[in-house]
Amino acid sequence: MYLVKKDTAFYASLKTLRFFFVYPELKENSTFNVAPYMSFILSSLVFVIFIFGSSIHVVMSIRANIGGDISEDLSVILGGLGMMTNVGMFQHYQGRWSKFFTDVTNFEAFGKPTDFDRTRERGNLFATG
């Protein structure tokens, strides 16, 4: 598992994903973590709430013949579906993502790229906003 440390690449992005329980915080000798399951459950609950609220709004708008545009409700439903897909896929392939992060920061085969440290610092700065 790629360990998230202060002066490593992808620090800010992975720290944000850890805050939302999407990227697990594993110790080196740990093999199981409950955080991905908690993330999926919380994301599913939020998704169900958004679906429920949007569906009620669509039904009420159609029944009352308000003539309102229901495209916003559809965009919330589709956006939530996209969110759930991304969270699920990231968690399903988190081992591959971890291997990718490790491979990108491994400089033994090809050496350290020029300006890597500056690019890493700028990337982490941009990721934090």
C-alpha positions as a Markdown table, in Angstrom:
| # | Residue | x | y | z |
|---|---|---|---|---|
| 1 | Met | 0.0 | 0.0 | 0.0 |
| 2 | Tyr | 1.3 | 3.4 | -0.9 |
| 3 | Leu | 1.9 | 5.3 | 2.3 |
| 4 | Val | 0.9 | 8.9 | 2.4 |
| 5 | Lys | 3.7 | 11.0 | 3.8 |
| 6 | Lys | 4.1 | 14.8 | 4.0 |
| 7 | Asp | 6.9 | 15.2 | 1.4 |
| 8 | Thr | 5.7 | 12.6 | -1.2 |
| 9 | Ala | 3.9 | 13.0 | -4.5 |
| 10 | Phe | 0.1 | 12.9 | -4.4 |
| 11 | Tyr | 0.1 | 13.9 | -0.7 |
| 12 | Ala | -2.6 | 16.5 | -0.9 |
| 13 | Ser | -4.9 | 14.5 | -3.1 |
| 14 | Leu | -4.5 | 11.3 | -1.1 |
| 15 | Lys | -4.9 | 13.2 | 2.2 |
| 16 | Thr | -8.3 | 14.5 | 0.9 |
| 17 | Leu | -9.3 | 11.0 | -0.2 |
| 18 | Arg | -8.4 | 9.7 | 3.3 |
| 19 | Phe | -10.5 | 12.4 | 4.9 |
| 20 | Phe | -13.5 | 11.0 | 3.0 |
| 21 | Phe | -12.5 | 7.4 | 3.8 |
| 22 | Val | -12.0 | 6.6 | 0.1 |
| 23 | Tyr | -8.2 | 5.9 | 0.3 |
| 24 | Pro | -7.4 | 3.6 | 3.3 |
| 25 | Glu | -4.9 | 4.6 | 5.9 |
| 26 | Leu | -3.1 | 1.3 | 6.4 |
| 27 | Lys | -0.1 | 0.7 | 8.5 |
| 28 | Glu | 2.7 | -1.4 | 7.0 |
| 29 | Asn | 1.8 | -4.6 | 8.8 |
| 30 | Ser | -2.0 | -4.2 | 8.5 |
| 31 | Thr | -4.0 | -6.1 | 5.9 |
| 32 | Phe | -7.6 | -5.1 | 6.6 |
| 33 | Asn | -9.2 | -1.7 | 7.0 |
| 34 | Val | -12.9 | -0.9 | 7.6 |
| 35 | Ala | -12.6 | 2.7 | 6.1 |
| 36 | Pro | -13.4 | 1.7 | 2.4 |
| 37 | Tyr | -16.5 | -0.1 | 3.6 |
| 38 | Met | -17.5 | 2.9 | 5.7 |
| 39 | Ser | -16.9 | 5.2 | 2.7 |
| 40 | Phe | -19.1 | 3.1 | 0.5 |
| 41 | Ile | -21.9 | 2.9 | 3.0 |
| 42 | Leu | -21.8 | 6.7 | 3.7 |
| 43 | Ser | -21.6 | 7.4 | -0.1 |
| 44 | Ser | -24.6 | 5.1 | -0.7 |
| 45 | Leu | -26.6 | 6.8 | 2.1 |
| 46 | Val | -25.9 | 10.2 | 0.6 |
| 47 | Phe | -26.7 | 8.9 | -2.9 |
| 48 | Val | -30.1 | 7.5 | -1.6 |
| 49 | Ile | -30.9 | 10.8 | 0.1 |
| 50 | Phe | -30.2 | 12.7 | -3.1 |
| 51 | Ile | -32.2 | 10.3 | -5.2 |
| 52 | Phe | -35.1 | 10.4 | -2.8 |
| 53 | Gly | -35.2 | 14.2 | -2.6 |
| 54 | Ser | -34.9 | 14.6 | -6.4 |
| 55 | Ser | -37.5 | 12.0 | -7.1 |
| 56 | Ile | -40.0 | 13.7 | -4.7 |
| 57 | His | -39.3 | 17.0 | -6.4 |
| 58 | Val | -40.0 | 15.5 | -9.8 |
| 59 | Val | -43.2 | 13.8 | -8.7 |
| 60 | Met | -44.5 | 17.0 | -6.9 |
| 61 | Ser | -43.6 | 19.1 | -9.9 |
| 62 | Ile | -45.4 | 16.8 | -12.3 |
| 63 | Arg | -48.5 | 16.4 | -10.1 |
| 64 | Ala | -48.8 | 20.2 | -9.4 |
| 65 | Asn | -48.2 | 20.9 | -13.1 |
| 66 | Ile | -45.8 | 23.6 | -12.1 |
| 67 | Gly | -44.1 | 23.5 | -15.5 |
| 68 | Gly | -40.7 | 23.6 | -13.8 |
| 69 | Asp | -37.7 | 22.2 | -15.4 |
| 70 | Ile | -36.8 | 18.8 | -14.0 |
| 71 | Ser | -33.4 | 18.7 | -15.7 |
| 72 | Glu | -31.7 | 19.8 | -12.4 |
| 73 | Asp | -33.2 | 16.8 | -10.7 |
| 74 | Leu | -31.9 | 14.5 | -13.5 |
| 75 | Ser | -28.5 | 16.1 | -13.2 |
| 76 | Val | -28.4 | 15.5 | -9.4 |
| 77 | Ile | -29.4 | 11.9 | -10.0 |
| 78 | Leu | -26.8 | 11.3 | -12.7 |
| 79 | Gly | -24.1 | 13.2 | -10.8 |
| 80 | Gly | -24.8 | 11.0 | -7.8 |
| 81 | Leu | -24.6 | 7.9 | -10.0 |
| 82 | Gly | -21.3 | 9.1 | -11.3 |
| 83 | Met | -20.0 | 9.8 | -7.8 |
| 84 | Met | -21.0 | 6.3 | -6.7 |
| 85 | Thr | -19.4 | 4.8 | -9.8 |
| 86 | Asn | -16.1 | 6.6 | -9.2 |
| 87 | Val | -16.0 | 5.8 | -5.4 |
| 88 | Gly | -16.8 | 2.1 | -6.2 |
| 89 | Met | -14.2 | 1.8 | -9.0 |
| 90 | Phe | -11.5 | 3.5 | -7.0 |
| 91 | Gln | -12.1 | 1.2 | -4.0 |
| 92 | His | -12.3 | -1.8 | -6.3 |
| 93 | Tyr | -9.0 | -1.0 | -7.9 |
| 94 | Gln | -7.3 | 0.6 | -4.9 |
| 95 | Gly | -4.5 | -2.0 | -5.0 |
| 96 | Arg | -3.7 | -1.1 | -8.6 |
| 97 | Trp | -3.9 | 2.6 | -7.7 |
| 98 | Ser | -1.5 | 2.1 | -4.8 |
| 99 | Lys | 0.9 | 0.2 | -7.2 |
| 100 | Phe | 0.6 | 3.0 | -9.7 |
| 101 | Phe | 1.5 | 5.6 | -7.0 |
| 102 | Thr | 4.5 | 3.4 | -5.9 |
| 103 | Asp | 5.7 | 2.8 | -9.5 |
| 104 | Val | 5.5 | 6.5 | -10.4 |
| 105 | Thr | 7.6 | 7.5 | -7.4 |
| 106 | Asn | 10.1 | 4.7 | -7.8 |
| 107 | Phe | 13.3 | 6.2 | -9.3 |
| 108 | Glu | 15.5 | 3.1 | -9.3 |
| 109 | Ala | 14.8 | 2.0 | -12.9 |
| 110 | Phe | 15.1 | 5.3 | -14.7 |
| 111 | Gly | 16.4 | 7.8 | -12.2 |
| 112 | Lys | 14.8 | 10.9 | -10.8 |
| 113 | Pro | 13.3 | 13.2 | -13.4 |
| 114 | Thr | 14.6 | 16.8 | -13.6 |
| 115 | Asp | 12.5 | 19.3 | -11.6 |
| 116 | Phe | 10.6 | 16.4 | -9.9 |
| 117 | Asp | 10.7 | 18.1 | -6.5 |
| 118 | Arg | 9.4 | 21.4 | -7.8 |
| 119 | Thr | 6.7 | 19.7 | -9.8 |
| 120 | Arg | 5.7 | 17.6 | -6.7 |
| 121 | Glu | 5.5 | 20.7 | -4.6 |
| 122 | Arg | 3.4 | 22.6 | -7.2 |
| 123 | Gly | 1.1 | 19.6 | -7.7 |
| 124 | Asn | 0.5 | 19.4 | -3.9 |
| 125 | Leu | -0.1 | 23.1 | -3.8 |
| 126 | Phe | -2.6 | 23.1 | -6.6 |
| 127 | Ala | -4.4 | 20.1 | -5.1 |
| 128 | Thr | -5.0 | 22.0 | -1.9 |
| 129 | Gly | -6.4 | 25.0 | -3.7 |
